[in-house]
Amino acid sequence: MWPFSGKKKDDNARAVISVAAALEGLASVGVRVRPGVSTDDLLFSLGGTMESPVDRVALLCVLGSEVERGDFKRVSDDIWHVDAECIEDHGAYVVLLERFVVLAKGSLPITSLRDFVDIEAGKAWVEFELEGKKVHWDLEVNDDWMDPEFYSRLQELVTSRGAGKQFFIAGLGQDSLLSFGDDTMRQALCKFSGLKFQWE
């Protein structure tokens, strides 16, 4: 189920850390800035300098978003700051699927993505192909909220493929931080951020 709270207290996460040191620590556990995203791009969102203290959760949110200038490219392919209130029209679930595919780094090789969203009619579905097989999911409509089962089904897909890695998520409210990896990576992000990243 998509979580909407996941904060916990953690002494390590309250320790003061600079932007540079935090990025180095995150890179060591698999969360990296994409090539082509500059320190100036990061600091445009964060403020200060690379030696300024940084809030760990705020940094993860910036890494999981888009550069707030230029061509608005993704900051990182390893973490995603997602707002669950994002389903407004056709194409919304395709956008979400594309981002899940990026996070999964080859563990979710889906193609031929299509969706249908009609909020007023209360109808939504998504289709794609996985290893030559067509998959169709009917989805629940709840205003512009993403159906929590959409995430659960994607988790089942990657788990069934036996990659040894899964999506894990920490709720911040209606928004969440989402990543993909093994339990070592999940625990490292929990320790870094003070958030409770969960498999479900």
MDAnalysis code that builds the backbone (N, CA, C; Angstrom):
import MDAnalysis as mda
import numpy as np

u = mda.Universe.empty(600, n_residues=200, atom_resindex=np.repeat(np.arange(200), 3), trajectory=True)
u.add_TopologyAttr("name", ["N", "CA", "C"] * 200)
u.add_TopologyAttr("resid", np.arange(1, 201))
u.add_TopologyAttr("resname", ["MET", "TRP", "PRO", "PHE", "SER", "GLY", "LYS", "LYS", "LYS", "ASP", "ASP", "ASN", "ALA", "ARG", "ALA", "VAL", "ILE", "SER", "VAL", "ALA", "ALA", "ALA", "LEU", "GLU", "GLY", "LEU", "ALA", "SER", "VAL", "GLY", "VAL", "ARG", "VAL", "ARG", "PRO", "GLY", "VAL", "SER", "THR", "ASP", "ASP", "LEU", "LEU", "PHE", "SER", "LEU", "GLY", "GLY", "THR", "MET", "GLU", "SER", "PRO", "VAL", "ASP", "ARG", "VAL", "ALA", "LEU", "LEU", "CYS", "VAL", "LEU", "GLY", "SER", "GLU", "VAL", "GLU", "ARG", "GLY", "ASP", "PHE", "LYS", "ARG", "VAL", "SER", "ASP", "ASP", "ILE", "TRP", "HIS", "VAL", "ASP", "ALA", "GLU", "CYS", "ILE", "GLU", "ASP", "HIS", "GLY", "ALA", "TYR", "VAL", "VAL", "LEU", "LEU", "GLU", "ARG", "PHE", "VAL", "VAL", "LEU", "ALA", "LYS", "GLY", "SER", "LEU", "PRO", "ILE", "THR", "SER", "LEU", "ARG", "ASP", "PHE", "VAL", "ASP", "ILE", "GLU", "ALA", "GLY", "LYS", "ALA", "TRP", "VAL", "GLU", "PHE", "GLU", "LEU", "GLU", "GLY", "LYS", "LYS", "VAL", "HIS", "TRP", "ASP", "LEU", "GLU", "VAL", "ASN", "ASP", "ASP", "TRP", "MET", "ASP", "PRO", "GLU", "PHE", "TYR", "SER", "ARG", "LEU", "GLN", "GLU", "LEU", "VAL", "THR", "SER", "ARG", "GLY", "ALA", "GLY", "LYS", "GLN", "PHE", "PHE", "ILE", "ALA", "GLY", "LEU", "GLY", "GLN", "ASP", "SER", "LEU", "LEU", "SER", "PHE", "GLY", "ASP", "ASP", "THR", "MET", "ARG", "GLN", "ALA", "LEU", "CYS", "LYS", "PHE", "SER", "GLY", "LEU", "LYS", "PHE", "GLN", "TRP", "GLU"])
u.atoms.positions = np.array([
    [0.852, -1.201, 0.000],
    [0.000, 0.000, 0.000],
    [0.881, 1.241, 0.000],
    [0.506, 2.217, -0.793],
    [1.283, 3.447, -0.865],
    [1.262, 4.135, 0.501],
    [2.428, 4.360, 1.125],
    [2.436, 4.935, 2.477],
    [2.363, 6.460, 2.444],
    [1.744, 7.025, 3.433],
    [1.660, 8.473, 3.515],
    [2.288, 9.033, 4.775],
    [2.996, 8.201, 5.517],
    [3.865, 8.691, 6.586],
    [4.956, 7.665, 6.780],
    [6.158, 8.143, 6.993],
    [7.249, 7.197, 7.130],
    [8.422, 7.788, 7.876],
    [8.174, 8.851, 8.627],
    [9.273, 9.510, 9.326],
    [9.579, 8.807, 10.644],
    [10.835, 8.819, 11.003],
    [11.242, 8.309, 12.300],
    [12.423, 9.126, 12.788],
    [12.694, 9.088, 14.071],
    [13.827, 9.828, 14.608],
    [15.098, 8.998, 14.454],
    [16.172, 9.678, 14.105],
    [17.440, 9.003, 13.929],
    [18.541, 10.010, 14.230],
    [19.353, 9.734, 15.252],
    [20.397, 10.671, 15.660],
    [21.362, 10.962, 14.524],
    [21.716, 9.938, 13.749],
    [22.647, 10.127, 12.644],
    [22.092, 11.107, 11.619],
    [20.802, 11.031, 11.357],
    [20.188, 11.891, 10.351],
    [20.111, 13.342, 10.812],
    [20.245, 13.596, 12.120],
    [20.213, 14.968, 12.613],
    [21.606, 15.591, 12.642],
    [22.648, 14.798, 12.456],
    [24.011, 15.315, 12.463],
    [24.205, 16.258, 11.284],
    [24.902, 17.357, 11.526],
    [25.140, 18.342, 10.479],
    [26.067, 17.750, 9.420],
    [25.722, 17.963, 8.165],
    [26.515, 17.451, 7.057],
    [26.457, 18.446, 5.910],
    [27.558, 18.594, 5.190],
    [27.599, 19.519, 4.063],
    [26.983, 18.875, 2.831],
    [26.649, 19.705, 1.858],
    [26.123, 19.192, 0.594],
    [27.120, 18.228, -0.030],
    [28.394, 18.621, -0.075],
    [29.428, 17.792, -0.703],
    [29.560, 16.448, -0.011],
    [29.607, 16.460, 1.328],
    [29.767, 15.204, 2.081],
    [28.537, 14.321, 1.931],
    [27.352, 14.941, 1.915],
    [26.124, 14.164, 1.762],
    [26.073, 13.494, 0.387],
    [26.454, 14.219, -0.652],
    [26.454, 13.651, -2.003],
    [27.460, 12.513, -2.110],
    [28.601, 12.673, -1.477],
    [29.611, 11.611, -1.504],
    [29.090, 10.357, -0.809],
    [28.448, 10.548, 0.341],
    [27.889, 9.413, 1.069],
    [26.791, 8.721, 0.301],
    [25.923, 9.491, -0.337],
    [24.840, 8.905, -1.117],
    [25.372, 8.156, -2.340],
    [26.375, 8.712, -2.992],
    [26.958, 8.039, -4.158],
    [27.529, 6.681, -3.777],
    [28.058, 6.575, -2.564],
    [28.662, 5.310, -2.133],
    [27.631, 4.209, -1.922],
    [26.357, 4.592, -1.764],
    [25.307, 3.574, -1.596],
    [24.401, 3.471, -2.824],
    [24.725, 4.210, -3.886],
    [24.001, 4.019, -5.135],
    [23.063, 5.119, -5.550],
    [23.094, 6.265, -4.897],
    [22.270, 7.398, -5.309],
    [23.203, 8.487, -5.826],
    [23.197, 8.666, -7.140],
    [24.162, 9.558, -7.780],
    [23.465, 10.636, -8.607],
    [24.156, 11.724, -8.779],
    [23.703, 12.788, -9.678],
    [23.984, 12.345, -11.114],
    [23.042, 12.574, -12.011],
    [23.207, 12.177, -13.404],
    [24.302, 12.998, -14.076],
    [25.023, 12.392, -15.017],
    [25.987, 13.161, -15.816],
    [25.287, 14.333, -16.501],
    [25.943, 15.467, -16.499],
    [25.359, 16.647, -17.131],
    [24.636, 17.562, -16.167],
    [24.361, 17.083, -14.952],
    [23.764, 17.944, -13.927],
    [24.904, 18.527, -13.100],
    [25.019, 19.832, -13.097],
    [26.151, 20.500, -12.456],
    [25.878, 20.808, -10.988],
    [26.951, 21.142, -10.276],
    [26.783, 21.583, -8.884],
    [25.964, 22.867, -8.840],
    [26.125, 23.724, -9.850],
    [25.322, 24.953, -9.905],
    [23.840, 24.633, -10.049],
    [23.523, 23.565, -10.812],
    [22.127, 23.144, -10.937],
    [21.568, 22.735, -9.583],
    [22.347, 21.962, -8.832],
    [21.902, 21.533, -7.502],
    [21.730, 22.716, -6.565],
    [22.737, 23.593, -6.560],
    [22.705, 24.718, -5.630],
    [21.627, 25.728, -6.003],
    [21.183, 25.721, -7.251],
    [20.079, 26.577, -7.658],
    [18.830, 26.231, -6.845],
    [18.659, 24.930, -6.544],
    [17.515, 24.482, -5.740],
    [17.804, 24.521, -4.251],
    [19.033, 24.166, -3.880],
    [19.367, 24.039, -2.459],
    [19.770, 25.363, -1.805],
    [20.400, 26.242, -2.596],
    [20.974, 27.457, -2.035],
    [22.321, 27.167, -1.397],
    [23.049, 28.217, -1.027],
    [24.331, 28.050, -0.350],
    [25.436, 27.561, -1.276],
    [26.414, 26.890, -0.676],
    [27.550, 26.348, -1.410],
    [27.638, 24.854, -1.147],
    [28.612, 24.201, -1.767],
    [28.789, 22.771, -1.550],
    [29.223, 22.458, -0.123],
    [29.749, 23.461, 0.572],
    [30.165, 23.259, 1.970],
    [29.099, 23.688, 2.969],
    [27.977, 24.185, 2.478],
    [26.883, 24.581, 3.377],
    [26.220, 23.347, 3.976],
    [25.727, 23.456, 5.214],
    [24.962, 22.344, 5.782],
    [23.678, 22.138, 5.003],
    [23.245, 20.885, 4.921],
    [22.060, 20.584, 4.134],
    [21.130, 19.666, 4.907],
    [19.843, 19.893, 4.749],
    [18.851, 18.980, 5.305],
    [18.829, 17.721, 4.443],
    [18.971, 16.562, 5.069],
    [19.141, 15.322, 4.316],
    [17.911, 14.962, 3.488],
    [16.737, 15.131, 4.067],
    [15.513, 14.805, 3.332],
    [15.311, 15.791, 2.187],
    [15.581, 17.065, 2.445],
    [15.454, 18.067, 1.383],
    [16.396, 17.747, 0.228],
    [17.600, 17.296, 0.533],
    [18.549, 16.929, -0.519],
    [18.022, 15.751, -1.336],
    [17.471, 14.740, -0.668],
    [16.908, 13.602, -1.396],
    [15.750, 14.040, -2.295],
    [14.957, 14.980, -1.814],
    [13.845, 15.481, -2.632],
    [14.358, 16.203, -3.876],
    [15.430, 16.987, -3.726],
    [16.020, 17.670, -4.883],
    [16.603, 16.651, -5.845],
    [17.306, 15.655, -5.325],
    [17.885, 14.619, -6.183],
    [16.797, 13.850, -6.936],
    [15.637, 13.697, -6.312],
    [14.546, 12.945, -6.917],
    [13.641, 13.762, -7.812],
    [14.000, 15.019, -8.043],
    [13.170, 15.905, -8.859],
    [13.896, 16.266, -10.159],
    [13.484, 17.369, -10.763],
    [14.113, 17.852, -11.985],
    [14.881, 19.126, -11.683],
    [15.918, 19.379, -12.475],
    [16.633, 20.648, -12.374],
    [15.625, 21.769, -12.606],
    [15.630, 22.770, -11.758],
    [14.589, 23.802, -11.800],
    [14.913, 24.943, -12.756],
    [15.643, 24.616, -13.800],
    [15.960, 25.620, -14.825],
    [16.401, 24.878, -16.084],
    [16.612, 25.619, -17.168],
    [17.084, 24.990, -18.400],
    [16.057, 24.035, -18.975],
    [16.516, 22.808, -19.293],
    [15.603, 21.839, -19.900],
    [14.952, 20.914, -18.872],
    [15.083, 21.253, -17.579],
    [14.393, 20.542, -16.494],
    [14.645, 19.033, -16.538],
    [15.894, 18.643, -16.750],
    [16.240, 17.221, -16.786],
    [16.244, 16.629, -15.376],
    [16.109, 15.298, -15.305],
    [16.143, 14.617, -14.011],
    [17.496, 14.835, -13.344],
    [17.484, 15.022, -12.029],
    [18.735, 15.190, -11.294],
    [19.407, 13.842, -11.078],
    [18.622, 12.810, -10.739],
    [19.169, 11.477, -10.474],
    [18.240, 10.413, -11.054],
    [18.827, 9.317, -11.497],
    [18.038, 8.158, -11.941],
    [17.856, 7.148, -10.816],
    [18.350, 7.468, -9.620],
    [18.400, 6.493, -8.528],
    [17.394, 6.751, -7.421],
    [16.766, 7.895, -7.440],
    [15.740, 8.213, -6.452],
    [14.727, 9.137, -7.110],
    [13.499, 9.063, -6.633],
    [12.403, 9.809, -7.256],
    [11.544, 10.425, -6.170],
    [11.312, 11.722, -6.270],
    [10.396, 12.434, -5.376],
    [9.072, 12.557, -6.114],
    [8.116, 11.742, -5.733],
    [6.874, 11.626, -6.493],
    [5.680, 12.090, -5.668],
    [4.796, 12.830, -6.320],
    [3.544, 13.277, -5.714],
    [2.445, 12.332, -6.184],
    [1.772, 11.676, -5.243],
    [0.747, 10.692, -5.608],
    [-0.509, 11.338, -6.179],
    [-0.649, 12.639, -6.014],
    [-1.809, 13.351, -6.546],
    [-1.429, 13.901, -7.929],
    [-1.366, 13.002, -8.908],
    [-0.778, 13.374, -10.199],
    [-1.525, 12.802, -11.395],
    [-2.695, 12.221, -11.174],
    [-3.438, 11.591, -12.265],
    [-4.552, 12.522, -12.718],
    [-4.312, 13.203, -13.837],
    [-5.279, 14.195, -14.295],
    [-5.904, 13.850, -15.637],
    [-5.147, 13.158, -16.505],
    [-5.663, 12.919, -17.856],
    [-4.879, 11.780, -18.496],
    [-5.221, 11.478, -19.744],
    [-4.498, 10.466, -20.489],
    [-2.994, 10.766, -20.451],
    [-2.203, 9.730, -20.349],
    [-0.758, 9.890, -20.333],
    [-0.141, 9.920, -18.956],
    [-0.951, 10.143, -17.922],
    [-0.404, 10.274, -16.571],
    [0.252, 8.987, -16.094],
    [-0.403, 7.848, -16.342],
    [0.177, 6.579, -15.901],
    [1.363, 6.171, -16.774],
    [1.369, 6.582, -18.032],
    [2.527, 6.313, -18.882],
    [3.757, 7.044, -18.338],
    [3.581, 8.292, -17.925],
    [4.688, 9.059, -17.336],
    [5.218, 8.355, -16.092],
    [4.311, 7.886, -15.245],
    [4.737, 7.167, -14.037],
    [5.485, 5.884, -14.395],
    [4.943, 5.123, -15.328],
    [5.594, 3.880, -15.742],
    [7.003, 4.127, -16.262],
    [7.154, 5.154, -17.078],
    [8.467, 5.470, -17.630],
    [9.478, 5.748, -16.527],
    [9.035, 6.406, -15.479],
    [9.948, 6.722, -14.360],
    [10.277, 5.461, -13.558],
    [9.307, 4.567, -13.374],
    [9.584, 3.301, -12.701],
    [10.599, 2.477, -13.489],
    [10.475, 2.494, -14.810],
    [11.409, 1.759, -15.666],
    [12.829, 2.297, -15.490],
    [12.969, 3.620, -15.442],
    [14.287, 4.231, -15.227],
    [14.863, 3.786, -13.895],
    [14.061, 3.843, -12.839],
    [14.528, 3.440, -11.507],
    [14.982, 1.986, -11.473],
    [14.265, 1.133, -12.169],
    [14.517, -0.312, -12.094],
    [15.748, -0.759, -12.886],
    [16.281, 0.104, -13.719],
    [17.563, -0.149, -14.400],
    [17.650, -1.521, -15.064],
    [16.686, -1.809, -15.916],
    [16.709, -3.047, -16.672],
    [15.917, -4.185, -16.054],
    [15.509, -4.054, -14.810],
    [14.736, -5.111, -14.152],
    [13.251, -5.070, -14.509],
    [12.847, -4.034, -15.231],
    [11.449, -3.900, -15.639],
    [11.418, -3.486, -17.120],
    [11.766, -4.427, -18.016],
    [11.906, -4.093, -19.442],
    [10.572, -4.047, -20.182],
    [9.746, -3.092, -19.820],
    [8.429, -2.994, -20.437],
    [8.479, -2.044, -21.631],
    [7.615, -2.311, -22.608],
    [7.540, -1.502, -23.821],
    [6.071, -1.274, -24.184],
    [5.841, -0.516, -25.252],
    [4.484, -0.277, -25.786],
    [3.519, 0.203, -24.702],
    [3.915, 1.239, -23.998],
    [3.121, 1.766, -22.891],
    [1.925, 2.560, -23.422],
    [0.750, 2.293, -22.847],
    [-0.471, 3.022, -23.176],
    [-1.307, 3.172, -21.916],
    [-2.113, 4.217, -21.870],
    [-3.046, 4.332, -20.749],
    [-4.312, 5.050, -21.178],
    [-5.278, 5.053, -20.281],
    [-6.534, 5.767, -20.479],
    [-6.947, 6.297, -19.118],
    [-7.248, 7.581, -19.052],
    [-7.670, 8.197, -17.786],
    [-8.844, 9.127, -18.060],
    [-9.976, 8.844, -17.434],
    [-11.138, 9.721, -17.505],
    [-11.678, 9.855, -16.081],
    [-11.266, 10.928, -15.421],
    [-11.625, 11.119, -14.009],
    [-13.141, 11.219, -13.838],
    [-13.783, 11.977, -14.699],
    [-15.232, 12.180, -14.559],
    [-16.002, 10.881, -14.756],
    [-15.543, 10.038, -15.672],
    [-16.216, 8.762, -15.918],
    [-15.793, 7.687, -14.922],
    [-14.778, 7.978, -14.117],
    [-14.306, 7.008, -13.132],
    [-13.636, 5.802, -13.757],
    [-12.934, 6.029, -14.869],
    [-12.311, 4.908, -15.567],
    [-10.846, 5.197, -15.859],
    [-10.004, 4.208, -15.580],
    [-8.577, 4.337, -15.899],
    [-7.983, 2.951, -16.096],
    [-7.051, 2.849, -17.027],
    [-6.329, 1.599, -17.212],
    [-4.950, 1.898, -17.797],
    [-4.080, 0.917, -17.684],
    [-2.751, 1.031, -18.265],
    [-2.418, -0.293, -18.941],
    [-1.697, -0.214, -20.056],
    [-1.278, -1.405, -20.780],
    [0.194, -1.282, -21.145],
    [0.860, -2.427, -21.215],
    [2.241, -2.453, -21.685],
    [2.590, -3.879, -22.073],
    [3.746, -4.047, -22.675],
    [4.236, -5.375, -23.014],
    [5.471, -5.684, -22.182],
    [5.520, -6.904, -21.682],
    [6.666, -7.386, -20.920],
    [7.077, -8.742, -21.476],
    [8.257, -8.773, -22.072],
    [8.784, -9.998, -22.680],
    [7.790, -10.615, -23.666],
    [7.220, -9.760, -24.506],
    [6.321, -10.223, -25.559],
    [4.891, -10.477, -25.135],
    [4.616, -10.307, -23.863],
    [3.258, -10.553, -23.366],
    [2.582, -9.226, -23.020],
    [1.340, -9.062, -23.485],
    [0.580, -7.852, -23.197],
    [-0.002, -7.914, -21.790],
    [0.160, -6.833, -21.050],
    [-0.374, -6.722, -19.686],
    [-1.362, -5.561, -19.650],
    [-2.534, -5.808, -19.102],
    [-3.565, -4.774, -18.972],
    [-4.024, -4.724, -17.523],
    [-3.971, -3.526, -16.928],
    [-4.453, -3.344, -15.564],
    [-5.558, -2.296, -15.552],
    [-6.729, -2.665, -15.061],
    [-7.753, -1.670, -14.764],
    [-7.412, -1.044, -13.421],
    [-7.562, 0.269, -13.320],
    [-7.130, 0.996, -12.132],
    [-8.288, 1.756, -11.496],
    [-8.209, 1.898, -10.196],
    [-9.246, 2.627, -9.458],
    [-9.045, 4.124, -9.624],
    [-10.141, 4.846, -9.778],
    [-10.094, 6.309, -9.892],
    [-10.560, 6.920, -8.575],
    [-9.722, 7.778, -8.018],
    [-10.042, 8.499, -6.787],
    [-9.572, 9.934, -6.961],
    [-10.431, 10.744, -7.600],
    [-10.040, 12.102, -8.007],
    [-8.740, 12.007, -8.806],
    [-7.703, 12.782, -8.409],
    [-6.456, 12.748, -9.171],
    [-5.339, 11.999, -8.447],
    [-5.737, 11.082, -7.540],
    [-4.746, 10.282, -6.811],
    [-4.364, 9.039, -7.609],
    [-3.087, 8.706, -7.561],
    [-2.625, 7.461, -8.150],
    [-3.213, 6.281, -7.392],
    [-3.645, 5.263, -8.115],
    [-4.156, 4.050, -7.489],
    [-2.998, 3.354, -6.763],
    [-3.087, 3.127, -5.428],
    [-2.003, 2.462, -4.704],
    [-1.671, 1.077, -5.250],
    [-2.670, 0.411, -5.844],
    [-2.434, -0.918, -6.396],
    [-1.483, -0.886, -7.597],
    [-1.385, 0.255, -8.241],
    [-0.469, 0.406, -9.369],
    [0.971, 0.156, -8.904],
    [1.332, 0.773, -7.789],
    [2.669, 0.560, -7.213],
    [2.845, -0.890, -6.770],
    [1.850, -1.429, -6.092],
    [1.943, -2.807, -5.585],
    [2.125, -3.809, -6.716],
    [1.431, -3.595, -7.824],
    [1.548, -4.515, -8.956],
    [2.934, -4.433, -9.604],
    [3.467, -3.216, -9.691],
    [4.818, -3.081, -10.236],
    [5.840, -3.758, -9.323],
    [5.618, -3.631, -8.027],
    [6.504, -4.309, -7.070],
    [6.446, -5.820, -7.260],
    [5.256, -6.339, -7.447],
    [5.106, -7.781, -7.688],
    [5.837, -8.217, -8.953],
    [5.772, -7.375, -9.979],
    [6.443, -7.716, -11.236],
    [7.954, -7.847, -11.057],
    [8.577, -6.852, -10.404],
    [10.036, -6.919, -10.256],
    [10.435, -8.023, -9.280],
    [9.602, -8.271, -8.261],
    [9.903, -9.338, -7.309],
    [9.847, -10.703, -7.988],
    [8.850, -10.891, -8.831],
    [8.677, -12.184, -9.502],
    [9.790, -12.479, -10.494],
    [10.484, -11.453, -10.934],
    [11.560, -11.644, -11.896],
    [12.863, -12.055, -11.224],
    [12.874, -12.059, -9.884],
    [14.002, -12.593, -9.130],
    [15.294, -11.824, -9.271],
    [15.206, -10.514, -9.429],
    [16.406, -9.693, -9.598],
    [17.145, -9.462, -8.279],
    [16.502, -9.799, -7.159],
    [17.129, -9.565, -5.862],
    [17.012, -8.132, -5.384],
    [16.316, -7.314, -6.168],
    [16.112, -5.914, -5.811],
    [14.630, -5.585, -5.941],
    [14.214, -4.556, -5.195],
    [12.819, -4.139, -5.225],
    [12.729, -2.634, -5.107],
    [11.536, -2.105, -5.387],
    [11.270, -0.705, -5.077],
    [11.102, -0.576, -3.567],
    [11.552, 0.547, -3.029],
    [11.238, 0.857, -1.628],
    [10.906, 2.336, -1.513],
    [10.070, 2.642, -0.530],
    [9.409, 3.943, -0.504],
    [9.298, 4.477, 0.920],
    [9.416, 5.806, 1.037],
    [9.203, 6.481, 2.317],
    [8.196, 7.588, 2.098],
    [7.094, 7.558, 2.840],
    [6.069, 8.581, 2.701],
    [6.448, 9.851, 3.423],
    [6.151, 10.985, 2.803],
    [6.403, 12.297, 3.407],
    [5.107, 13.062, 3.640],
    [4.000, 12.521, 3.201],
    [2.698, 13.178, 3.196],
    [1.988, 12.646, 1.975],
    [1.511, 13.529, 1.095],
    [0.958, 13.039, -0.158],
    [2.077, 12.738, -1.161],
    [3.282, 13.203, -0.843],
    [4.436, 12.909, -1.681],
    [5.303, 11.853, -0.996],
    [6.148, 11.218, -1.778],
    [6.994, 10.139, -1.268],
    [8.344, 10.161, -1.963],
    [9.317, 9.525, -1.328],
    [10.608, 9.264, -1.944],
    [10.665, 7.794, -2.303],
    [11.062, 7.499, -3.508],
    [11.027, 6.146, -4.032],
    [12.378, 5.807, -4.651],
    [12.881, 4.603, -4.337],
    [14.134, 4.154, -4.924],
    [14.023, 2.672, -5.249],
    [15.125, 2.088, -5.706],
    [15.132, 0.694, -6.128],
    [16.496, 0.108, -5.823],
    [16.498, -1.036, -5.119],
    [17.768, -1.657, -4.803],
    [17.585, -2.825, -3.864],
    [18.691, -3.234, -3.249],
    [18.638, -4.341, -2.306],
    [18.457, -3.812, -0.885],
    [18.426, -4.721, 0.078],
    [18.151, -4.303, 1.453],
    [19.298, -3.484, 2.038],
    [20.511, -3.720, 1.589],
    [21.647, -2.924, 2.063],
    [21.466, -1.464, 1.685],
    [21.046, -1.230, 0.453],
    [20.806, 0.144, -0.002],
    [19.638, 0.758, 0.758],
    [18.569, -0.011, 0.931],
    [17.402, 0.499, 1.665],
    [17.787, 0.931, 3.073],
    [18.516, 0.086, 3.780],
    [18.907, 0.416, 5.146],
    [19.854, 1.610, 5.197],
    [20.732, 1.727, 4.202],
    [21.658, 2.859, 4.160],
    [20.899, 4.174, 3.993],
    [19.847, 4.169, 3.157],
    [19.055, 5.381, 2.977],
    [18.217, 5.694, 4.219],
    [17.754, 4.654, 4.901],
    [17.061, 4.871, 6.184],
    [17.990, 5.569, 7.173],
    [19.208, 5.063, 7.282],
    [20.184, 5.620, 8.227],
    [20.568, 7.038, 7.843],
    [20.767, 7.268, 6.559],
    [21.164, 8.597, 6.094],
    [20.086, 9.633, 6.373],
    [18.837, 9.284, 6.088],
    [17.747, 10.265, 6.074],
    [16.927, 10.334, 7.356],
    [16.934, 9.239, 8.131],
    [16.026, 9.167, 9.263],
    [14.616, 8.795, 8.857],
    [14.409, 8.477, 7.580],
    [13.102, 8.047, 7.086],
    [13.008, 6.531, 7.128],
    [11.785, 6.043, 7.171],
    [11.561, 4.599, 7.179],
    [11.191, 4.151, 5.768],
    [12.204, 3.821, 4.976],
    [11.938, 3.277, 3.640],
    [11.422, 1.852, 3.773],
    [10.329, 1.566, 3.079],
    [9.663, 0.266, 3.181],
    [9.539, -0.372, 1.798],
    [9.484, -1.694, 1.800],
    [9.264, -2.420, 0.549],
    [7.854, -2.173, 0.037],
    [6.874, -2.084, 0.936],
    [5.470, -1.869, 0.552],
    [4.936, -0.634, 1.264],
])
